[in-house]
């Protein structure tokens, strides 16, 4: 059985698996995890949708319909 992503054939990707403050380059910084609650939540919940100048009206409608159906 195909997952929702494969079923609807809408490309998606997680771009920020690890927030910036957790990247190795910033490991020397001292911080409280509570200072980054919003950042952490966004990294866990962000939805990256296709967006480029070559999207057709039909593709845009499809993405919007799938999102609307999901929300309902």
Buried (B, 14 or more C-beta within 10 A) or exposed (E): EEEEEEEBEBEEEEEEEEBEBBEEEEEEEEEEEEEBEEBBEEBEEEEEBBEEEEEEEEEEEBBEEBBEEEEE
